[in-house]
């Protein structure tokens, strides 16, 4: 397969044109989001949905996240990632397959239906995780485009995927919220440096390869600015796979947590990696024959406990 988004090959970073649409469906009255929301996602590369879950559903998700974080030994060992230099849980991967509650959340029509519309295809979960940034000790996530890594290290062919972050704690300007560079998704920024073998073992704690150079980041930030969407628990931040994003460390006493799902178009299933010999493990990037999601309606509690 031709590599139309080459990266980590040259000594100098460059901006390449985006060769894929951002919104893959034409808006109509029966779309799951408004025309203005679809236009914002196309323009800015992100969208925030609020008040789509009830207070009871939010509390249900928070209780489940607490259970998972309290007993990481009950989960697949390799999927539990701790903070660099510490024992606090940073992320739990493949969480939709290890928790019926999160699995039900990933299939919910209020999320999966929006993903299907934006990506113009049936969708499946490429990656899921519970992100936890504990108070005082939660470390930063450096700036990056997810697609650059998913393309180079996983073999995702095209920009036809998106992420949804369901906030499980209040995200404030102070506790390390997600930061995005709106409009950065319109060009593909290549990265410098050959990827080490089994790079994922280090990158899940602190990424050093597949990160943009400072000059290019500064150019993007000066051109587009930086936003940090905040919100109450239950808010959903959606962003395109190529939107540049990151987050600061959390030195407040207020933890930050979110359930994070990556939806990929069924037609965009993974091929061989474009920049490494060995693909990353299944718990990071779903391979093989993907199972498309059949969106589910109704309260989260009923289906998850059925």
C-alpha positions in Angstrom: 0.0 0.0 0.0 1.3 3.4 -1.0 2.4 5.6 2.0 0.7 8.9 1.3 1.6 10.3 4.8 5.3 9.4 5.2 6.9 10.4 8.5 10.1 9.8 10.5 12.1 9.4 7.3 13.7 12.8 6.8 16.1 15.0 8.8 13.7 18.0 8.6 10.0 18.1 9.5 7.5 19.4 7.0 3.9 20.1 6.6 2.2 17.9 4.0 -1.3 18.4 2.6 -4.2 16.5 4.2 -5.6 14.3 1.4 -8.8 13.2 3.3 -12.0 14.9 4.2 -12.7 15.8 7.9 -16.4 15.2 7.8 -17.2 12.3 5.6 -21.0 12.7 5.5 -23.3 15.4 4.0 -25.3 17.0 6.8 -29.1 16.5 6.8 -32.0 17.1 9.2 -31.7 13.6 10.6 -27.9 13.9 11.5 -27.0 13.3 15.1 -25.4 16.7 15.4 -26.4 20.1 14.2 -25.2 21.7 11.0 -23.2 24.3 13.1 -21.6 21.5 15.0 -20.6 19.6 11.9 -19.2 22.8 10.4 -17.2 23.5 13.6 -15.7 20.0 13.6 -14.7 20.4 10.0 -13.2 23.9 10.7 -11.6 23.4 14.1 -11.0 19.6 14.3 -12.8 19.3 17.6 -16.3 19.5 19.1 -17.7 19.5 22.7 -21.0 17.8 23.5 -22.6 18.6 26.8 -25.6 17.3 28.7 -26.1 14.2 26.6 -25.9 11.9 29.7 -28.1 12.0 32.7 -26.7 12.6 36.2 -27.5 9.0 37.0 -25.5 7.8 34.0 -22.6 10.0 34.9 -22.6 8.6 38.5 -22.8 5.1 37.1 -19.7 5.7 34.9 -17.8 7.3 37.8 -18.5 4.3 40.1 -17.2 1.9 37.4 -14.0 4.0 36.9 -13.4 3.9 40.6 -13.8 0.2 40.8 -11.3 -0.3 37.9 -8.7 2.0 39.4 -9.1 0.4 42.8 -8.3 -3.1 41.6 -5.9 -2.9 38.6 -4.7 -6.5 39.5 -8.0 -7.8 38.2 -7.2 -6.4 34.7 -4.9 -7.7 32.0 -1.4 -6.8 33.3 0.0 -5.3 30.1 -3.0 -3.0 29.7 -2.3 -1.1 33.0 0.2 1.7 32.5 1.6 3.6 35.5 3.0 7.1 35.7 6.7 7.4 34.7 8.8 6.9 37.9 5.7 6.1 40.0 3.1 3.5 40.8 -0.1 5.6 40.2 -2.2 4.4 37.3 -1.9 6.6 34.2 -4.0 4.6 31.7 -5.9 1.4 31.4 -6.1 0.2 27.8 -8.6 -2.1 26.1 -11.0 -0.9 28.7 -14.2 -1.5 26.5 -13.3 -5.2 26.4 -12.5 -5.4 30.2 -15.6 -3.6 31.5 -19.1 -4.2 30.4 -20.0 -0.7 31.5 -17.4 0.9 29.3 -18.2 -1.5 26.5 -21.8 -0.3 26.7 -20.6 3.3 26.7 -18.5 2.8 23.6 -21.5 1.3 21.7 -23.9 4.0 22.9 -25.7 5.7 20.0 -25.0 9.2 21.4 -21.3 8.5 20.8 -21.1 5.8 18.1 -23.9 7.4 16.1 -22.0 10.7 15.9 -18.8 8.8 15.0 -20.6 7.0 12.1 -21.9 10.3 10.8 -18.6 12.1 11.0 -16.6 9.2 9.5 -19.3 8.3 6.9 -19.0 4.6 7.6 -19.7 1.9 10.1 -17.2 2.1 12.9 -15.2 0.0 15.3 -13.0 0.6 18.4 -9.4 1.0 17.3 -8.3 1.8 20.9 -9.9 2.5 24.2 -8.5 3.5 27.6 -9.3 5.0 30.9 -7.1 8.0 31.4 -6.4 9.0 35.0 -4.3 12.1 35.9 -4.0 11.9 39.8 -3.8 15.0 41.9 -0.3 16.4 42.5 1.5 13.7 40.6 -0.3 13.4 37.2 2.3 13.9 34.4 1.8 15.7 31.1 1.0 14.2 27.7 3.3 16.0 25.2 1.9 17.5 22.0 1.2 15.0 19.2 -1.1 14.1 16.3 -2.6 10.6 17.0 -2.7 9.8 13.3 1.0 10.2 12.9 1.6 7.4 15.4 -1.4 5.3 14.3 -0.1 5.5 10.7 3.6 4.9 11.3 3.4 2.3 14.1 -0.1 0.7 13.6 -0.7 0.9 9.8 -3.8 3.1 9.8 -4.0 4.1 6.1 -6.1 7.3 6.0 -7.4 10.1 8.2 -10.8 8.5 8.9 -10.7 8.1 12.7 -11.6 10.2 15.7 -11.3 10.2 19.4 -14.0 10.8 22.0 -13.1 11.7 25.6 -16.0 11.3 28.1 -15.1 13.4 31.2 -15.5 11.5 34.4 -14.3 14.3 36.6 -14.6 18.1 36.2 -11.9 19.4 33.9 -10.8 22.9 35.0 -8.2 25.2 33.6 -5.9 24.1 36.4 -5.9 20.3 36.6 -4.3 19.5 33.3 -7.2 19.5 30.8 -6.8 18.5 27.2 -5.3 21.2 25.0 -5.9 21.4 21.3 -4.7 23.5 18.4 -7.8 24.2 16.4 -7.3 24.0 12.6 -4.1 22.0 13.0 -5.8 18.9 11.5 -5.8 20.5 8.1 -2.1 19.7 7.4 0.0 16.7 8.3 3.1 17.5 10.2 5.9 14.9 9.8 8.2 13.9 12.6 11.9 13.3 12.8 13.8 10.3 14.2 13.8 6.6 13.5 11.4 4.6 15.7 13.0 2.2 18.2 11.8 -1.4 18.4 8.9 -1.9 20.8 8.7 1.9 21.1 5.2 1.6 22.7 6.7 0.3 26.0 8.2 3.8 26.6 5.8 6.0 24.7 2.8 5.0 26.7 4.6 6.6 29.7 6.5 9.4 28.0 6.6 9.7 24.2 10.0 10.8 22.7 9.5 9.7 19.0 6.5 10.7 16.9 6.4 14.1 18.6 6.5 17.3 16.6 9.5 19.6 16.6 9.3 22.8 18.6 9.6 25.2 15.6 6.6 23.6 13.8 4.6 23.5 17.0 5.2 27.2 17.6 4.2 27.9 14.0 0.9 26.0 14.5 0.2 27.7 17.8 0.9 31.2 16.6 -1.3 30.6 13.5 -4.2 28.9 15.2 -4.0 29.5 18.9 -4.5 26.9 21.7 -7.8 26.0 23.3 -8.4 23.9 26.5 -12.0 22.7 26.6 -13.2 22.4 30.2 -16.5 20.9 31.4 -18.4 19.0 34.0 -18.5 15.2 34.3 -20.4 13.7 31.4 -19.2 16.2 28.8 -17.7 14.7 25.6 -14.7 16.1 23.7 -14.5 14.8 20.2 -11.4 15.5 18.1 -10.1 14.5 14.7 -7.3 12.0 14.5 -4.9 14.6 13.1 -5.7 17.4 15.5 -2.5 18.4 17.5 -3.2 18.0 21.2 -1.5 17.5 24.6 -2.0 18.3 28.3 -0.1 19.8 31.1 0.7 18.0 34.4 -1.7 18.1 37.3 -0.2 19.8 40.4 -3.6 20.5 41.9 -5.3 18.2 44.5 -8.1 17.6 42.0 -7.7 14.4 39.8 -8.7 14.4 36.2 -10.2 11.2 34.7 -11.8 10.3 31.3 -13.0 7.3 29.4 -11.4 7.5 26.0 -12.6 5.8 22.8 -11.0 5.9 19.3 -13.5 5.1 16.5 -12.1 4.1 13.2 -14.0 3.7 9.9 -14.5 0.0 9.0 -13.1 0.8 5.5 -10.0 2.2 7.2 -8.9 -1.0 9.0 -5.2 -1.4 9.8 -2.7 -2.6 7.2 1.0 -3.3 7.8 2.7 -0.4 9.7 4.2 2.2 7.4 7.3 3.0 9.5 8.2 0.0 11.7 8.7 -3.7 11.1 6.5 -4.9 13.9 3.1 -3.5 14.7 2.1 -2.5 18.3 0.1 -5.0 20.4 -3.6 -5.7 20.0 -4.5 -3.9 23.2 -3.2 -0.6 21.8 -4.4 -1.0 18.2 -7.1 -3.5 17.2 -6.0 -5.6 14.2 -7.5 -8.5 12.3 -11.2 -8.5 11.2 -12.8 -5.6 13.1 -16.3 -5.9 14.7 -18.5 -3.0 13.6 -20.5 -1.4 16.4 -24.3 -1.6 16.3 -25.2 1.6 18.1 -27.4 1.0 21.2 -30.1 3.3 22.6 -31.5 3.8 26.1 -29.9 4.5 29.5 -26.4 3.1 30.1 -27.4 1.3 33.2 -30.1 -0.9 31.7 -28.1 -2.4 28.9 -24.8 -2.8 30.8 -26.5 -4.7 33.6 -28.7 -6.9 31.4 
